[in-house]
Amino acid sequence: MVDVDLSQVNWSRAQFALTAMYHWIFVPLTLGLSFLIAFFESIYLRTGNEEWKNITKFWMALFGVNFAIGIATGIILEFEFGTNWSNYSWMVGDIFGAPLAAEGIFAFFIEATFFAVMFFGWDRVSKRFHLFSTWMVAIGSNLSALWILVANGWMQFPIGMKFNPDSARFEMENFWEVLFSPMAISKFTHTTSSSFVLASLFVIGISAWYLLKSRHVLLAQRSIMVAAIFGLLASLYVAFTGDESAYLVAQKQPMKLAVMEGLFDGQTRAPLVAAGIINGDKQPGDGQDPFWFEVKIPGALSLLSNRDINSFVPGINDLVFGNSVQNIVGVQERMEKGKMAIELLRNYKEAKKTGNESVANSSKDAFYEVQDSLGYGYLKNPAEAVPPIAITFYSFHLMVVLGSFFPLFFALILFFDVKKNKHYPSWLLKLAVLSVPLGYVASQAGWVLAEVGRQPWAIQGLLPVSVATSNVSTTAVQTTFFIFLFLFTLLLVAEIKIMATQINNGPEEK
């Protein structure tokens, strides 16, 4: 059994979560705003109206500030794999490193090549080539997200690889299987479309502020029109991809689904919890009620999880202790197989070292029979396989509530936009301003759900977080945590101040 310093593990988790959440403040706006800018410039090229050029330049300036700081936090995030998660990097670097390398070679190359043309080429290249550069920046930004989300999707559902007992590493076997994993595709479509929603809320919110102040009215009205259409389409697609994502979670990560819904005892025709208050004292196997309060939709969880309202959805107790009736293997049994896998791997290496090929081959064959439970061998008790319930449950339901609000909001904006006088009520404009932070809340809640909901795994079922860290002191991780907290907060304050100044100044008037 590996001796683990849980304090160091938790601080490493905290530092990575801090970096990722700060990074994700900047990324979704970049992904969505880049396409809105491309739409604005396309309208300018088609109409020749200089006002659309001014609109494009104004939003482009805000995009540039956000883009630069997003790169800075992203670089630090990737470096942390080597500093705080070296065991992880060693064991899965052959697979995880491939999409990260592809991001640098393809996506970031496209962004870097055309970014300068987009910003500084207005009077130096033709209008068509400038528009092409703007579209390439938008495509490159989202391709960059593709490769990152492919890597993350593989962590959630590891496929296309094999374990090499000689090096104790997971190695790439089929790149295309990793790239086109259903989990990777689902993550990419859901994450990018939700980013389009956030960017649309941002543009509408800033434009609404101008209208409340009776400033830059034409820019605000035209920006709202484009952003509302884009946002409505994106929000409807978010609902579709969210449903598909939940279905995949039910099939590939049943424990995450059970925790998302606070479902302890599996049920046929399982209900969906529309709202509820979690009982924080509830533990697997005890007799307490999991909720202090709940509102359920009968049969909805079975329908969403398995596309069959009469299907069985396993709960936390079924997955922890097993359920022979439903042929569900419990965590305890998988822990025993995992310990067996660790022991067989040790026997294999010792036999190879002493030249005993017969024992080595038999140990290797036996290992492959139980290798799928390898990660469970590092757990100390079955309850460790249960993610934090309350934060996962509330993150999921907060995301769903906000995701249901956004398409209604965009539809309401368009209702008033199509009127001849384009008069938006002041209450709607104020709601638009207040909705900007809601987009960020929903986006962050989605990532909290995705990452906290798969604990304790760095690689689902194969590598626990507790054995994925580096051999560094807790003090060193704590020190860098507070350094990053200070720097990232400083960057965020600087960005908000710069963008607020730019917004207050408004676009260049012609």
Secondary structure as GFF3:
##gff-version 3
##sequence-region A 1 510
A	DSSP	alpha_helix	6	47	.	.	.	ID=ss1
A	DSSP	alpha_helix	50	83	.	.	.	ID=ss2
A	DSSP	alpha_helix	86	102	.	.	.	ID=ss3
A	DSSP	pi_helix	103	107	.	.	.	ID=ss4
A	DSSP	alpha_helix	108	120	.	.	.	ID=ss5
A	DSSP	alpha_helix	127	156	.	.	.	ID=ss6
A	DSSP	beta_strand	161	164	.	.	.	ID=ss7
A	DSSP	beta_strand	169	172	.	.	.	ID=ss8
A	DSSP	alpha_helix	175	179	.	.	.	ID=ss9
A	DSSP	alpha_helix	182	212	.	.	.	ID=ss10
A	DSSP	alpha_helix	217	252	.	.	.	ID=ss11
A	DSSP	alpha_helix	254	260	.	.	.	ID=ss12
A	DSSP	beta_strand	267	268	.	.	.	ID=ss13
A	DSSP	beta_strand	272	278	.	.	.	ID=ss14
A	DSSP	beta_strand	291	297	.	.	.	ID=ss15
A	DSSP	alpha_helix	300	306	.	.	.	ID=ss16
A	DSSP	beta_strand	312	313	.	.	.	ID=ss17
A	DSSP	alpha_helix	316	321	.	.	.	ID=ss18
A	DSSP	alpha_helix	331	354	.	.	.	ID=ss19
A	DSSP	alpha_helix	357	370	.	.	.	ID=ss20
A	DSSP	three_ten_helix	371	378	.	.	.	ID=ss21
A	DSSP	three_ten_helix	382	385	.	.	.	ID=ss22
A	DSSP	alpha_helix	389	417	.	.	.	ID=ss23
A	DSSP	alpha_helix	426	452	.	.	.	ID=ss24
A	DSSP	beta_strand	457	459	.	.	.	ID=ss25
A	DSSP	beta_strand	463	464	.	.	.	ID=ss26
A	DSSP	three_ten_helix	465	467	.	.	.	ID=ss27
A	DSSP	alpha_helix	474	505	.	.	.	ID=ss28
###
